[in-house]
């Protein structure tokens, strides 16, 4: 009997090791593939709007400018471009602190963030009970598809990568909160990630609708589950209104463009 128990434990341990090895391989490939795909951009210079948003923008050169990113669009570039993306500007301030005006450092951060998004795509799909191989293939396609070339290679467009990371993180935490019995701690994390996604790019405003779709998917269309989640949808709506208020005040209207 003791030998049998020992044998079972060993088999289980071996199985766990193989599972962990496969998991590590999946994550490693999802990081390595986008790095290989985009490593050639490391030699590229600043281009297009990079000149206004980074090179000629005095605000990113001082970390004490960070509070101003949330209150004024004049801090977003060397002239008032009427953008409101404070988290992107915080990232540029930190990158300037680390790399100065060496574009390779900014490109490296974009590549790594894109790789992180590939990992997040895989995690979200697995949390939604999609099997490993389809989830992996979708994440690989996301990581190397040429449709992403502009947002990865153009430093200014890294707002898209940054917002997507926190958008996917919010979805992942929303799913986890449902899976473990409407856990409020996970949902609080989902709300925080939503806030960060909004501050990276305004496109994140679609996330409350995505949360409703997630609840519908996980509950198989149960109206009872949706009703129980109404306070959470209200919380997301309040966050959206608060963001909209801050953005409108900073821009001076609902939206303006040159």
C-alpha positions in Angstrom: 0.0 0.0 0.0 2.8 2.4 0.9 4.5 1.6 -2.4 1.3 2.2 -4.3 0.8 5.6 -2.7 4.4 6.5 -3.4 4.0 5.5 -7.0 0.8 7.5 -7.4 2.4 10.6 -5.9 5.4 10.2 -8.3 3.2 9.8 -11.3 1.2 12.9 -10.2 4.4 14.8 -9.7 5.7 13.8 -13.1 2.4 14.9 -14.7 2.6 18.2 -12.9 6.1 18.8 -14.1 5.2 18.0 -17.7 2.2 20.3 -17.4 4.4 23.1 -16.0 7.0 22.6 -18.7 4.3 22.8 -21.4 2.9 26.0 -19.8 6.4 27.5 -19.7 7.0 26.7 -23.3 3.7 28.3 -24.4 4.5 31.5 -22.5 8.1 31.5 -23.7 7.0 31.2 -27.3 4.4 34.0 -26.9 7.2 36.3 -25.7 9.9 35.2 -28.1 7.9 35.2 -31.3 6.9 39.0 -31.2 10.5 39.9 -30.2 11.8 38.0 -33.3 9.1 39.6 -35.5 9.8 43.2 -34.4 13.5 43.2 -33.3 14.4 45.0 -36.5 12.6 48.1 -35.4 15.2 48.7 -32.6 17.4 50.6 -35.1 14.6 52.9 -36.2 14.5 56.6 -35.3 11.7 58.8 -34.0 9.1 59.4 -36.8 6.0 61.5 -37.4 4.2 62.5 -34.2 7.1 61.2 -32.1 8.7 64.6 -32.9 5.9 66.5 -31.1 4.9 64.0 -28.4 8.4 63.0 -27.3 11.4 64.7 -28.9 10.1 68.3 -28.6 7.8 67.8 -25.7 9.4 69.4 -22.6 6.9 67.9 -20.2 8.0 64.3 -20.5 11.5 65.3 -19.3 10.3 66.0 -15.8 8.5 63.5 -13.6 6.9 66.3 -11.7 4.9 67.0 -14.9 2.9 63.8 -14.3 -0.1 65.4 -12.4 -0.5 67.8 -15.3 -1.1 64.9 -17.7 -4.5 64.3 -16.0 -5.7 68.0 -16.1 -4.5 69.5 -19.4 -4.0 68.4 -23.0 -1.2 70.9 -23.3 1.1 68.5 -21.6 0.5 65.8 -24.2 2.9 67.2 -26.8 4.9 70.3 -27.8 1.7 72.0 -28.9 -1.9 71.4 -27.8 -3.0 68.3 -29.9 -6.2 67.9 -27.8 -5.3 64.4 -26.9 -6.1 63.0 -23.4 -3.9 60.0 -22.8 -2.2 60.6 -19.4 -1.0 57.0 -18.9 0.8 57.0 -22.2 2.5 60.2 -21.2 3.5 58.7 -17.9 5.1 55.8 -19.8 7.0 58.3 -22.0 8.2 60.2 -18.9 9.5 57.0 -17.4 11.1 56.0 -20.7 12.8 59.4 -21.0 14.1 59.0 -17.5 15.6 55.6 -18.5 16.6 56.1 -22.1 16.7 59.9 -22.7 16.2 60.4 -26.4 17.5 57.0 -27.5 14.7 55.6 -29.7 15.8 52.0 -29.3 14.7 52.0 -25.6 11.2 53.2 -26.5 11.0 50.6 -29.3 12.1 47.9 -26.9 9.4 48.8 -24.4 6.8 48.7 -27.2 7.9 45.2 -28.3 7.9 43.9 -24.7 4.4 45.3 -24.1 3.1 43.8 -27.3 4.5 40.4 -26.2 2.8 40.9 -22.8 -0.5 41.4 -24.8 0.0 38.1 -26.6 0.3 36.4 -23.2 -2.8 38.2 -22.0 -4.8 37.1 -25.1 -3.9 33.5 -24.3 -4.8 33.9 -20.6 -8.2 35.5 -21.3 -9.1 32.8 -23.8 -8.1 30.0 -21.4 -10.1 31.7 -18.6 -13.1 31.6 -21.0 -12.6 27.8 -21.2 -11.2 27.8 -24.8 -8.8 24.9 -25.2 -5.1 25.3 -25.1 -4.2 24.9 -28.8 -6.8 27.3 -30.2 -6.0 29.8 -27.5 -2.3 29.5 -28.3 -2.8 29.9 -32.1 -5.0 33.0 -31.6 -2.4 34.5 -29.3 0.4 33.7 -31.9 -1.6 35.3 -34.7 -2.1 38.4 -32.6 1.6 38.6 -31.8 2.9 38.4 -35.3 0.1 39.6 -37.6 1.3 42.5 -39.7 -1.9 44.5 -38.9 -0.1 45.5 -35.7 3.0 46.8 -37.4 2.1 50.5 -37.1 1.2 50.5 -33.4 4.3 48.5 -32.5 6.8 50.3 -34.8 5.4 53.8 -34.3 6.3 54.8 -30.7 3.5 57.4 -30.4 1.0 54.7 -31.3 2.1 52.6 -28.3 -1.0 54.0 -26.6 -2.9 51.2 -28.4 -0.7 48.5 -26.9 -0.8 50.0 -23.5 -4.6 50.4 -23.4 -5.0 46.8 -24.7 -2.9 45.4 -21.9 -5.0 46.8 -19.2 -8.2 46.1 -21.2 -7.4 42.4 -21.4 -6.3 42.4 -17.7 -9.6 43.9 -16.7 -11.5 41.2 -18.7 -9.3 38.5 -17.1 -10.0 39.7 -13.6 -13.7 40.0 -14.4 -13.8 36.4 -15.5 -11.9 35.4 -12.4 -14.3 37.3 -10.2 -17.2 35.3 -11.6 -15.4 31.9 -11.6 -14.6 32.1 -7.9 -18.2 33.1 -6.8 -18.4 36.8 -7.7 -15.3 37.7 -5.7 -15.2 41.4 -5.0 -11.4 41.6 -4.7 -11.0 40.4 -8.3 -13.6 42.7 -9.5 -12.0 45.7 -7.8 -8.8 44.8 -9.7 -10.9 44.7 -12.9 -12.2 48.2 -12.2 -8.6 49.5 -11.5 -7.4 47.9 -14.7 -10.3 49.6 -16.5 -9.3 53.0 -15.1 -5.7 52.5 -16.3 -6.9 51.4 -19.7 -9.1 54.5 -20.1 -6.2 56.7 -19.1 -4.1 55.0 -21.8 -6.6 55.5 -24.6 -10.2 56.5 -24.9 -11.1 53.4 -26.9 -11.3 51.5 -23.6 -14.7 53.0 -23.0 -16.2 49.9 -24.6 -15.2 47.7 -21.7 -18.5 47.9 -19.7 -20.3 46.5 -22.7 -17.6 43.8 -22.9 -18.1 43.0 -19.2 -21.8 42.5 -19.9 -21.0 40.1 -22.7 -18.6 38.2 -20.4 -21.3 37.8 -17.8 -23.7 36.6 -20.5 -21.2 34.1 -21.8 -20.2 32.7 -18.4 -23.8 32.5 -17.2 -25.1 31.0 -20.5 -27.5 33.8 -20.8 -28.9 33.6 -17.3 -30.9 36.8 -16.5 -30.6 36.0 -12.8 -26.8 36.2 -13.1 -27.0 39.5 -14.9 -29.3 41.0 -12.3 -27.0 40.0 -9.5 -24.2 41.8 -11.4 -26.0 45.1 -11.8 -24.1 46.8 -8.9 -20.9 45.9 -10.8 -22.2 47.4 -14.0 -23.2 50.5 -12.1 -19.6 50.8 -10.7 -18.2 50.5 -14.2 -20.7 53.2 -15.4 -19.6 55.5 -12.6 -16.0 55.1 -13.5 -16.8 55.9 -17.1 -18.7 59.0 -16.2 -15.8 60.2 -13.9 -13.3 59.6 -16.8 -15.6 61.4 -19.2 -15.8 64.4 -16.8 -12.0 64.6 -16.5 -11.4 64.2 -20.2 -14.0 66.8 -21.1 -12.5 69.3 -18.7 -9.0 68.7 -20.0 -9.9 69.0 -23.6 -12.5 71.7 -23.2 -15.3 69.8 -24.8 -16.5 66.3 -25.8 -13.8 66.2 -28.4 -11.7 68.5 -30.6 -9.3 67.9 -33.4 -6.9 70.1 -35.5 
